Amino acid sequence: MPVGTGQMTFDIGRRQFISVLGGAASLAWPLAARAQQPAMPVVAFINSGSPITSARYAAAFRTGLSETGYVEGQNVTVDYQWLEGKYDRVPALITDLVRRQVAVIITPGSDAAALAAKAATATIPIVFGVGGDPVQLGLVASLARPGGNATGINIFDQEVMGKRLRLLHDLVPKAVRVGVLVNPTNPSTTETTLREVQKAAHTIGLQIQILKATTIGEIYAAFAHERLDALFVAADGFFNSRRVQFAILAAHDSIPVAFSDSSYVEVGGLMSYGTNVAELFRRVGVYTGRVLNGTKPADLAVTQFTKFEFVINLQTARALHIVVPPAVLAIADEVIE
C-alpha cells in the first residue's frame, strides 16, 4: 500500500461520517423545533344548524377571522360543533369544551348555547350572536362595557319580528288567520317570537295560531293545519336545515310563508325579513380574532347589528296568485325573479 493511503481512507471516512451526522441533525432539528412550537389555539364554533345548510355561514366566519390575521389550519384550529336542531346536546357539549379549555367559545345565532356557555365558565372568552337583549339575558353587564368573559353581536330579533309580520300582511292583506311556527326546544327564541308576534298581531288585527315542531313530521303537520291563511316561521337552526322542505310544502298547500332568513327565499320561499346572517357570522369572526389577539371581552363593546334585508321571490308570489303591491316591491332589498 502506498504511504498515506490508509490516512486518506480514514480522512474520507471521517468526512462521510460527519456529513451523515450533520444530515441527521438537520433532519432532527425541524422535528425538535416543531415539537417546541406552542399548539394552535382552538376555537369552538357552536351552531344550531348543519354543516351542509350552514356552509356559507362558516365560510363567512372564516373570512372575519382572516381579517384579523387568523387562517384556519395555519395558526388557529376551529372545532365545529353542529347541533342540527338538537338543543338538548348543548349542556354536555359545553361541559366538554370547558374541560378541554378551548381558547374561545363562539355561539353565533344560538341564544341557548350562549347562555349555557356563560353559566359554565367565567374564564373562557365567549363571542355570541344573539337575538335577545344580551343585558336582559345576563350575558353582559352593559353593551358598552360587557364586564365579564362574553361579548359579541346583538341582532335585534325582537324589533324585526313585528315588522316581518306586517310585511307578510302587506303581501297578503286578506290573510286573517296566521300560524306561528316555533321550535319549543329552542325556548329563548320561542318565547321572544310569541311575545313579539302576538303584540304585532293585535295591532294589525290578525288571529294567531301557535304551532310547534321539533321533527320533520311535525313540520308536515303544521302545514296540514286547517284554516290557516298564512304562516310565520320563527328563526331556528333546525328549521333552517329544512328550508327546502318548507318551500315544497308551502307550494303544495298554497300557503304564503314569512321567514327570517333569505336562504329560505332562495330555494322558493315567498319572503323573508331579518338579519343578513352571513354578515353576522363575519363580524363574529372578527370579534373572535380580536379576542385571540389579546383583547378582553370585558373591554370589547357589544355591537348592535342593524343591517336587515327584505327579500321577495316573485316566482313564488305568482305561483301563489299573489300580486305584490308596487309600494311593497319598492322597499324590497332583493327581488328574486
Summary of the structure (lengths in Angstrom):
residues: 337
radius of gyration: 27.4
end to end distance: 95.4
largest distance: 115.2
contacts: 1158
relative contact order: 0.14
helix: 48%
strand: 19%
